[in-house]
Amino acid sequence: MFYGSDLQNRLMLGTAQYPSPQVLREAIAASGAEVITVSLRREGTGGDAFRDILKESGCRILPNTAGCHSVQEAVTTAQMARELFGTSWIKLEVIGHADTLQPDPFALVEAARILAAEGFDVFPYTTDDLIVGEKLIEAGCRVLMPWGAPIGSGQGLRNKEALKTMRAHFPDIPLVVDAGIGAPSQAMEAMEMGFDAVLLNTAVAKALDPVGMSRAFGQAVSAGRAAHDAGIMPRRDMAVASTPIFGMAELA
Amino acid sequence: MRIELNGTAVETAAATLAALIEEQGYEAASVATALNGQFVPLAARDTATLHDGAKVEALSPMQGG
């Protein structure tokens, strides 16, 4: 499914911005997430403690190239991450604009091509643009991660129709809504639309109670997926009585 | 020789990247390294020679989204 790995739990959780390492540990456990995202930075304090949390979590690690603005930076970061985390998975971010954190699709495709050729399993953070998606697949990506809204904005699925079109356009490619999710209902909606997973961080880390919120997101993602699999009824313009008329008493 | 390690100027006697990592007290396997923007795998640090003004990055796992 995701480069040969099937995941029971379809919430992918970021590990940044939690109030404490302990809250992070509990939030990962409460969400049920099987994949967590991490990054690479210059050694600061608490590095060892973080490594322990990663190990204890038992989760698959998805390192990112967050903050990279060029192909060169992203490729080097991915190579460093592969060695450090011992995984060929990489969440490829090549940011085009510092304010919007919108991906630079041209650099993204170029970096994806280089990394796929080097044997990476690339999870590209992209937009809902279909042609960019096609180019990424052509470059070797087997997963696409369109944004719901700008990173950290909590706006949810800003362009639902485009996301639906994308889902229909790439029926066989795992699609993950990455970024912009603020509330569990939004994550659930993405899953109901047939997306394969949801990746989020700020919505949990910045909640009043991150552990409670991560549990809520875990449940929402799971419910949304179950709903999609069960087949949601088509929308109707008119009312249709659900209780049968046959056998009704004459009381008037 | 004066090099730049993680953005800070450092005076070092190390001739190679491997020697620098040891000199600076990093655990070799707990950091990933780059020299002048290019990834240098653990096994290649021994042969990666430093020069005056070299830019070295030694990165660790960190929280990320």
Interface residues (C-beta under 8 A of the other chain):
Chain A: G14 T15 A16 Q17 Y18 L24 T37 V38 S39 L40 R41 R42 E43 G44 G47 F50 R51 L54 P63 N64 A66 Q72 E73 T76 Q79 M80 A81 E83 L84 F85 I151 L200 N201 T202
Chain B: N6 G7 Y26 S30 V31 A32 T33 A34 G37 Q38 F39 P41 L42 E57 A58 L59 S60 P61 M62 Q63 G64 G65
